[in-house]
Amino acid sequence: MAKRKLTKAARFERMFKIWEYLKKNTDKEHPTTQAEMRKSSELSEFIGNKETFNRLIKDMARTLNSDEYGCKPESGWKIYFDDFKKYYGDDADEDGETDFDSGDAYDEFADQTMRISGLYYNRTFSYEEINSIIEGILSTKTVDTKSAERLINKVEQNLTTKFYKTGPKQICKVMEPELMDREQMRVNLLMIQKAIDNNVQIAFRFNGYTYRKKLEPIRDGKDIVSPYYIVASGGRYYLLACKEVTIKGKTVKNMSIWRIDLMTDIGIAEAGGKRKGMPRIPKREVENLPMEWTEDFQLKHLNMSYDKPVWITLKIKSPKQEDNPARRIRADYTFLHDWFGDKFKYVSTEKTAPYDDIVKVECSPFAMIHWALQYSDRVEVVEPEEVRNRVMEKIRNLNTKYGITPV
């Protein structure tokens, strides 16, 4: 189809075409000029003469940079150019707000001579934020690979410019079992978030997998919990909650962690009467539950273990040079950093061979017992004594299981 030739484009069409061009071809670091825009084959026939172009840009700035109260602060502008900033920017000498909608004010604005230089469209999302959005799409478990690629293409086409450096649209993944229908996962997440927002409890069936590879309830009744935080960790979604239980006549309110992919038949717990849901237990009454979410939660609760973290002293095997124990042979703390980030504390190095290091970490005792066995060739639990004894008990049980006689 031959490209149409315009005799005179409608004013709104000119504005729309210029707006589209600015969105795709400019940002704060890459402003444009009228001369440059006239060179664009997709835009040249919409610009008009110098006076028309000047008025269009001014009117676009007036429309996109103001609201019912007048001109917005600079942080809320969409169209930037030097003279608009000069006359209406945060540092401009203006008395009060500019009401562009009043007749006199608009006439004054329209007649005002402005040079259109340093022109660009101010983006809603920075490139760093775009990268974060794409990383989120790539890592989510509720979107399949093809859908993720389509979403990323839409993000890049509609929220970025030609100056944005596109990254990988697909991460190669190892095969993971499909634990739940993605649509069901979305339903669960939305229901739980609704309950959190409304400060009410939820009821659900908690399931496990059978030898037939089917998901089945692990008990007859439903669990009722107070939900507080949805956590994404290790490719799964978890719920930090509290299930109130009675032990020997005493009510216990401890934090518990539930895998959301193992929940079915989820809904708001009925309260009876006119109440829309049972009120959840206040956070302050729940043992071990953080009052505010902190991103280092996982570092203290390895593999989402939910018992209370304590400070644990470890002995770490870190080879040194024989003739100079102060010199390390290699950088060998990567495994510790992978699990605890920069939160571990180096204490000292032993004075005698084999010159192991002493470090401290804050961690769930349950998680530490299993982690220490996983890295038994490199780690020894020193304190607390209770945690060390539980590791020793695990080792004795393993010796018995595998028929190993202690030497």
DABELBEL-V73162 format. One record per residue. N is the residue number from 0. RES is the residue in one small letter. PHI is phi in whole degrees, -180 to 180 (NA if undefined). D_LAST is the distance of its C-alpha to the last C-alpha in Angstrom with 1 decimal. Layout:
n=N res=RES phi=PHI d_last=D_LAST
n=N res=RES phi=PHI d_last=D_LAST
//
This chain:
n=0 res=m phi=NA d_last=87.3
n=1 res=a phi=-70 d_last=89.3
n=2 res=k phi=-69 d_last=88.4
n=3 res=r phi=-70 d_last=90.9
n=4 res=k phi=-113 d_last=93.3
n=5 res=l phi=-94 d_last=93.9
n=6 res=t phi=-87 d_last=97.3
n=7 res=k phi=-158 d_last=96.1
n=8 res=a phi=-77 d_last=92.8
n=9 res=a phi=-63 d_last=92.6
n=10 res=r phi=-59 d_last=91.5
n=11 res=f phi=-65 d_last=88.4
n=12 res=e phi=-69 d_last=87.4
n=13 res=r phi=-60 d_last=87.7
n=14 res=m phi=-60 d_last=85.5
n=15 res=f phi=-63 d_last=82.9
n=16 res=k phi=-65 d_last=82.8
n=17 res=i phi=-66 d_last=82.5
n=18 res=w phi=-60 d_last=79.8
n=19 res=e phi=-61 d_last=77.8
n=20 res=y phi=-63 d_last=78.3
n=21 res=l phi=-63 d_last=77.1
n=22 res=k phi=-62 d_last=74.0
n=23 res=k phi=-93 d_last=72.9
n=24 res=n phi=-120 d_last=74.2
n=25 res=t phi=-140 d_last=73.9
n=26 res=d phi=-155 d_last=71.5
n=27 res=k phi=-58 d_last=71.6
n=28 res=e phi=-83 d_last=70.7
n=29 res=h phi=-135 d_last=73.1
n=30 res=p phi=-71 d_last=76.5
n=31 res=t phi=-124 d_last=79.4
n=32 res=t phi=-130 d_last=83.1
n=33 res=q phi=-61 d_last=86.2
n=34 res=a phi=-62 d_last=86.8
n=35 res=e phi=-66 d_last=83.3
n=36 res=m phi=-66 d_last=83.6
n=37 res=r phi=-68 d_last=86.9
n=38 res=k phi=-78 d_last=85.3
n=39 res=s phi=-79 d_last=83.0
n=40 res=s phi=-66 d_last=84.5
n=41 res=e phi=-79 d_last=83.0
n=42 res=l phi=-123 d_last=84.6
n=43 res=s phi=-54 d_last=87.7
n=44 res=e phi=-76 d_last=90.2
n=45 res=f phi=-101 d_last=89.0
n=46 res=i phi=-77 d_last=89.4
n=47 res=g phi=78 d_last=93.1
n=48 res=n phi=-78 d_last=95.1
n=49 res=k phi=-60 d_last=94.0
n=50 res=e phi=-67 d_last=95.5
n=51 res=t phi=-63 d_last=94.0
n=52 res=f phi=-61 d_last=90.6
n=53 res=n phi=-59 d_last=90.8
n=54 res=r phi=-69 d_last=91.8
n=55 res=l phi=-60 d_last=89.1
n=56 res=i phi=-64 d_last=86.3
n=57 res=k phi=-61 d_last=87.8
n=58 res=d phi=-69 d_last=88.1
n=59 res=m phi=-63 d_last=84.5
n=60 res=a phi=-63 d_last=83.3
n=61 res=r phi=-60 d_last=85.4
n=62 res=t phi=-73 d_last=84.1
n=63 res=l phi=-83 d_last=80.4
n=64 res=n phi=-106 d_last=80.1
n=65 res=s phi=-135 d_last=81.8
n=66 res=d phi=-135 d_last=81.6
n=67 res=e phi=-67 d_last=83.9
n=68 res=y phi=-99 d_last=83.7
n=69 res=g phi=119 d_last=84.7
n=70 res=c phi=-68 d_last=82.9
n=71 res=k phi=-73 d_last=79.1
n=72 res=p phi=-62 d_last=77.1
n=73 res=e phi=-54 d_last=76.0
n=74 res=s phi=-62 d_last=72.5
n=75 res=g phi=-100 d_last=74.0
n=76 res=w phi=-72 d_last=76.2
n=77 res=k phi=-112 d_last=75.9
n=78 res=i phi=-111 d_last=78.7
n=79 res=y phi=-113 d_last=78.7
n=80 res=f phi=-153 d_last=81.3
n=81 res=d phi=-58 d_last=82.4
n=82 res=d phi=-70 d_last=85.7
n=83 res=f phi=-65 d_last=84.4
n=84 res=k phi=-64 d_last=81.8
n=85 res=k phi=-61 d_last=84.6
n=86 res=y phi=-92 d_last=86.8
n=87 res=y phi=-128 d_last=84.3
n=88 res=g phi=-71 d_last=80.9
n=89 res=d phi=-60 d_last=79.1
n=90 res=d phi=-98 d_last=80.8
n=91 res=a phi=-72 d_last=84.3
n=92 res=d phi=-85 d_last=87.2
n=93 res=e phi=-122 d_last=87.8
n=94 res=d phi=-94 d_last=89.2
n=95 res=g phi=76 d_last=87.4
n=96 res=e phi=-92 d_last=86.0
n=97 res=t phi=-95 d_last=87.7
n=98 res=d phi=-95 d_last=89.0
n=99 res=f phi=-68 d_last=89.5
n=100 res=d phi=-83 d_last=90.9
n=101 res=s phi=-74 d_last=94.0
n=102 res=g phi=-58 d_last=97.1
n=103 res=d phi=-63 d_last=98.0
n=104 res=a phi=-64 d_last=94.4
n=105 res=y phi=-68 d_last=93.9
n=106 res=d phi=-60 d_last=97.3
n=107 res=e phi=-65 d_last=96.4
n=108 res=f phi=-66 d_last=93.0
n=109 res=a phi=-64 d_last=94.6
n=110 res=d phi=-84 d_last=97.2
n=111 res=q phi=-72 d_last=94.7
n=112 res=t phi=-80 d_last=94.3
n=113 res=m phi=-133 d_last=90.7
n=114 res=r phi=-91 d_last=89.3
n=115 res=i phi=-88 d_last=86.5
n=116 res=s phi=-131 d_last=84.0
n=117 res=g phi=64 d_last=80.2
n=118 res=l phi=-84 d_last=80.1
n=119 res=y phi=-160 d_last=76.8
n=120 res=y phi=-96 d_last=75.2
n=121 res=n phi=-85 d_last=72.6
n=122 res=r phi=-75 d_last=69.6
n=123 res=t phi=-68 d_last=68.0
n=124 res=f phi=-117 d_last=64.5
n=125 res=s phi=-73 d_last=63.3
n=126 res=y phi=-64 d_last=61.5
n=127 res=e phi=-64 d_last=58.2
n=128 res=e phi=-68 d_last=58.8
n=129 res=i phi=-61 d_last=59.5
n=130 res=n phi=-59 d_last=56.2
n=131 res=s phi=-65 d_last=54.4
n=132 res=i phi=-61 d_last=56.3
n=133 res=i phi=-66 d_last=55.4
n=134 res=e phi=-61 d_last=51.7
n=135 res=g phi=-64 d_last=51.9
n=136 res=i phi=-63 d_last=53.5
n=137 res=l phi=-67 d_last=50.9
n=138 res=s phi=-94 d_last=48.0
n=139 res=t phi=-69 d_last=49.4
n=140 res=k phi=-92 d_last=48.1
n=141 res=t phi=-98 d_last=51.5
n=142 res=v phi=-128 d_last=53.3
n=143 res=d phi=-75 d_last=52.8
n=144 res=t phi=-61 d_last=52.8
n=145 res=k phi=-66 d_last=56.5
n=146 res=s phi=-65 d_last=57.7
n=147 res=a phi=-62 d_last=55.8
n=148 res=e phi=-64 d_last=57.6
n=149 res=r phi=-65 d_last=60.9
n=150 res=l phi=-62 d_last=60.3
n=151 res=i phi=-65 d_last=59.4
n=152 res=n phi=-60 d_last=62.5
n=153 res=k phi=-65 d_last=64.6
n=154 res=v phi=-61 d_last=63.1
n=155 res=e phi=-68 d_last=63.7
n=156 res=q phi=-75 d_last=67.2
n=157 res=n phi=-105 d_last=68.4
n=158 res=l phi=-117 d_last=66.6
n=159 res=t phi=-126 d_last=66.4
n=160 res=t phi=-119 d_last=68.8
n=161 res=k phi=-68 d_last=69.1
n=162 res=f phi=-88 d_last=67.4
n=163 res=y phi=-72 d_last=64.1
n=164 res=k phi=-87 d_last=61.3
n=165 res=t phi=-69 d_last=59.9
n=166 res=g phi=-110 d_last=56.2
n=167 res=p phi=-67 d_last=54.1
n=168 res=k phi=-95 d_last=55.3
n=169 res=q phi=-151 d_last=52.2
n=170 res=i phi=-102 d_last=48.5
n=171 res=c phi=-68 d_last=46.5
n=172 res=k phi=-116 d_last=44.0
n=173 res=v phi=-76 d_last=41.0
n=174 res=m phi=-65 d_last=41.7
n=175 res=e phi=-121 d_last=41.1
n=176 res=p phi=-64 d_last=41.6
n=177 res=e phi=-82 d_last=45.0
n=178 res=l phi=-81 d_last=44.1
n=179 res=m phi=-158 d_last=47.6
n=180 res=d phi=-58 d_last=51.2
n=181 res=r phi=-60 d_last=52.3
n=182 res=e phi=-65 d_last=55.4
n=183 res=q phi=-64 d_last=53.6
n=184 res=m phi=-62 d_last=51.3
n=185 res=r phi=-61 d_last=54.5
n=186 res=v phi=-61 d_last=55.9
n=187 res=n phi=-61 d_last=52.9
n=188 res=l phi=-63 d_last=52.8
n=189 res=l phi=-66 d_last=56.6
n=190 res=m phi=-66 d_last=56.4
n=191 res=i phi=-65 d_last=53.6
n=192 res=q phi=-64 d_last=55.4
n=193 res=k phi=-61 d_last=58.6
n=194 res=a phi=-65 d_last=56.8
n=195 res=i phi=-63 d_last=55.4
n=196 res=d phi=-62 d_last=58.9
n=197 res=n phi=-97 d_last=60.5
n=198 res=n phi=57 d_last=57.9
n=199 res=v phi=-125 d_last=57.3
n=200 res=q phi=-86 d_last=54.5
n=201 res=i phi=-121 d_last=53.5
n=202 res=a phi=-123 d_last=52.6
n=203 res=f phi=-162 d_last=50.6
n=204 res=r phi=-95 d_last=48.5
n=205 res=f phi=-102 d_last=44.8
n=206 res=n phi=-120 d_last=43.4
n=207 res=g phi=-142 d_last=40.4
n=208 res=y phi=-94 d_last=40.1
n=209 res=t phi=-94 d_last=39.9
n=210 res=y phi=-66 d_last=38.5
n=211 res=r phi=-88 d_last=42.1
n=212 res=k phi=68 d_last=41.8
n=213 res=k phi=-112 d_last=44.4
n=214 res=l phi=-87 d_last=44.6
n=215 res=e phi=-136 d_last=45.0
n=216 res=p phi=-60 d_last=45.2
n=217 res=i phi=-91 d_last=42.0
n=218 res=r phi=-151 d_last=44.2
n=219 res=d phi=-70 d_last=47.8
n=220 res=g phi=-85 d_last=49.5
n=221 res=k phi=-89 d_last=49.8
n=222 res=d phi=-89 d_last=48.0
n=223 res=i phi=-120 d_last=50.3
n=224 res=v phi=-135 d_last=49.1
n=225 res=s phi=-95 d_last=50.7
n=226 res=p phi=-90 d_last=50.3
n=227 res=y phi=-129 d_last=50.1
n=228 res=y phi=-139 d_last=48.7
n=229 res=i phi=-97 d_last=48.2
n=230 res=v phi=-123 d_last=45.4
n=231 res=a phi=-99 d_last=44.8
n=232 res=s phi=-152 d_last=41.2
n=233 res=g phi=59 d_last=39.3
n=234 res=g phi=83 d_last=42.2
n=235 res=r phi=-128 d_last=42.5
n=236 res=y phi=-107 d_last=44.7
n=237 res=y phi=-126 d_last=43.5
n=238 res=l phi=-117 d_last=45.4
n=239 res=l phi=-88 d_last=44.6
n=240 res=a phi=-148 d_last=46.1
n=241 res=c phi=-136 d_last=46.1
n=242 res=k phi=-106 d_last=46.0
n=243 res=e phi=-74 d_last=47.2
n=244 res=v phi=-129 d_last=45.4
n=245 res=t phi=-116 d_last=45.7
n=246 res=i phi=-123 d_last=42.7
n=247 res=k phi=52 d_last=43.6
n=248 res=g phi=80 d_last=47.1
n=249 res=k phi=-110 d_last=46.3
n=250 res=t phi=-78 d_last=47.2
n=251 res=v phi=-116 d_last=44.4
n=252 res=k phi=-124 d_last=45.4
n=253 res=n phi=-106 d_last=42.4
n=254 res=m phi=-65 d_last=42.3
n=255 res=s phi=-133 d_last=41.0
n=256 res=i phi=-124 d_last=40.7
n=257 res=w phi=-123 d_last=42.0
n=258 res=r phi=-78 d_last=42.0
n=259 res=i phi=-72 d_last=45.7
n=260 res=d phi=-70 d_last=45.3
n=261 res=l phi=-101 d_last=44.1
n=262 res=m phi=-97 d_last=47.2
n=263 res=t phi=-138 d_last=50.3
n=264 res=d phi=50 d_last=53.5
n=265 res=i phi=-88 d_last=53.5
n=266 res=g phi=-166 d_last=56.5
n=267 res=i phi=-72 d_last=57.8
n=268 res=a phi=-67 d_last=56.9
n=269 res=e phi=-71 d_last=60.2
n=270 res=a phi=-107 d_last=61.5
n=271 res=g phi=85 d_last=64.6
n=272 res=g phi=68 d_last=68.1
n=273 res=k phi=-95 d_last=69.3
n=274 res=r phi=-72 d_last=66.1
n=275 res=k phi=-96 d_last=64.6
n=276 res=g phi=105 d_last=60.9
n=277 res=m phi=-78 d_last=58.8
n=278 res=p phi=-59 d_last=58.4
n=279 res=r phi=-78 d_last=54.8
n=280 res=i phi=-69 d_last=52.9
n=281 res=p phi=-58 d_last=53.7
n=282 res=k phi=-54 d_last=50.9
n=283 res=r phi=-63 d_last=50.9
n=284 res=e phi=-93 d_last=49.8
n=285 res=v phi=-101 d_last=46.7
n=286 res=e phi=-67 d_last=43.4
n=287 res=n phi=77 d_last=41.5
n=288 res=l phi=-79 d_last=44.3
n=289 res=p phi=-67 d_last=45.7
n=290 res=m phi=-67 d_last=49.4
n=291 res=e phi=-127 d_last=50.1
n=292 res=w phi=-71 d_last=48.2
n=293 res=t phi=-126 d_last=46.2
n=294 res=e phi=-72 d_last=44.9
n=295 res=d phi=-90 d_last=41.6
n=296 res=f phi=-54 d_last=40.7
n=297 res=q phi=-64 d_last=38.3
n=298 res=l phi=-68 d_last=36.4
n=299 res=k phi=-100 d_last=35.5
n=300 res=h phi=-128 d_last=35.0
n=301 res=l phi=-55 d_last=32.8
n=302 res=n phi=54 d_last=33.5
n=303 res=m phi=59 d_last=36.2
n=304 res=s phi=-71 d_last=34.0
n=305 res=y phi=-115 d_last=36.4
n=306 res=d phi=-76 d_last=34.7
n=307 res=k phi=-68 d_last=35.9
n=308 res=p phi=-65 d_last=34.5
n=309 res=v phi=-135 d_last=33.1
n=310 res=w phi=-80 d_last=32.2
n=311 res=i phi=-121 d_last=28.5
n=312 res=t phi=-94 d_last=27.0
n=313 res=l phi=-122 d_last=24.7
n=314 res=k phi=-107 d_last=22.9
n=315 res=i phi=-109 d_last=23.9
n=316 res=k phi=-76 d_last=22.6
n=317 res=s phi=-140 d_last=25.9
n=318 res=p phi=-55 d_last=25.9
n=319 res=k phi=-120 d_last=28.5
n=320 res=q phi=-72 d_last=30.3
n=321 res=e phi=-62 d_last=28.7
n=322 res=d phi=-86 d_last=32.0
n=323 res=n phi=-153 d_last=33.0
n=324 res=p phi=-61 d_last=30.4
n=325 res=a phi=-79 d_last=33.4
n=326 res=r phi=-99 d_last=33.9
n=327 res=r phi=-85 d_last=32.0
n=328 res=i phi=-75 d_last=31.4
n=329 res=r phi=-156 d_last=32.5
n=330 res=a phi=-80 d_last=33.5
n=331 res=d phi=-130 d_last=30.3
n=332 res=y phi=-102 d_last=31.0
n=333 res=t phi=-59 d_last=32.7
n=334 res=f phi=-62 d_last=30.0
n=335 res=l phi=-71 d_last=30.3
n=336 res=h phi=-65 d_last=34.1
n=337 res=d phi=-60 d_last=34.2
n=338 res=w phi=-98 d_last=32.9
n=339 res=f phi=-118 d_last=34.3
n=340 res=g phi=57 d_last=37.3
n=341 res=d phi=-98 d_last=38.5
n=342 res=k phi=-89 d_last=37.5
n=343 res=f phi=-75 d_last=34.2
n=344 res=k phi=-117 d_last=34.5
n=345 res=y phi=-75 d_last=33.1
n=346 res=v phi=-102 d_last=32.5
n=347 res=s phi=-170 d_last=31.3
n=348 res=t phi=-118 d_last=29.0
n=349 res=e phi=-60 d_last=26.4
n=350 res=k phi=-84 d_last=27.8
n=351 res=t phi=-122 d_last=24.8
n=352 res=a phi=-59 d_last=22.7
n=353 res=p phi=-91 d_last=21.8
n=354 res=y phi=59 d_last=24.8
n=355 res=d phi=-70 d_last=23.9
n=356 res=d phi=-93 d_last=26.7
n=357 res=i phi=-110 d_last=27.2
n=358 res=v phi=-132 d_last=29.3
n=359 res=k phi=-126 d_last=30.6
n=360 res=v phi=-135 d_last=31.7
n=361 res=e phi=-99 d_last=33.6
n=362 res=c phi=-155 d_last=32.1
n=363 res=s phi=-63 d_last=31.7
n=364 res=p phi=-57 d_last=28.4
n=365 res=f phi=-59 d_last=28.1
n=366 res=a phi=-66 d_last=28.5
n=367 res=m phi=-63 d_last=26.2
n=368 res=i phi=-58 d_last=23.2
n=369 res=h phi=-76 d_last=23.7
n=370 res=w phi=-66 d_last=24.8
n=371 res=a phi=-64 d_last=21.7
n=372 res=l phi=-70 d_last=19.5
n=373 res=q phi=-62 d_last=22.0
n=374 res=y phi=-112 d_last=21.6
n=375 res=s phi=-63 d_last=18.0
n=376 res=d phi=-78 d_last=18.0
n=377 res=r phi=-127 d_last=20.9
n=378 res=v phi=-130 d_last=21.0
n=379 res=e phi=-133 d_last=19.3
n=380 res=v phi=-79 d_last=21.2
n=381 res=v phi=-101 d_last=22.1
n=382 res=e phi=-144 d_last=24.9
n=383 res=p phi=-69 d_last=26.2
n=384 res=e phi=-61 d_last=23.6
n=385 res=e phi=-62 d_last=24.4
n=386 res=v phi=-69 d_last=23.8
n=387 res=r phi=-61 d_last=20.4
n=388 res=n phi=-65 d_last=19.4
n=389 res=r phi=-70 d_last=20.6
n=390 res=v phi=-65 d_last=18.6
n=391 res=m phi=-62 d_last=15.4
n=392 res=e phi=-63 d_last=16.7
n=393 res=k phi=-60 d_last=17.3
n=394 res=i phi=-65 d_last=13.8
n=395 res=r phi=-62 d_last=12.6
n=396 res=n phi=-64 d_last=15.5
n=397 res=l phi=-67 d_last=14.7
n=398 res=n phi=-60 d_last=11.2
n=399 res=t phi=-66 d_last=13.3
n=400 res=k phi=-60 d_last=16.1
n=401 res=y phi=-97 d_last=14.4
n=402 res=g phi=67 d_last=12.4
n=403 res=i phi=-94 d_last=9.0
n=404 res=t phi=-92 d_last=6.3
n=405 res=p phi=-58 d_last=3.8
n=406 res=v phi=-79 d_last=0.0
//
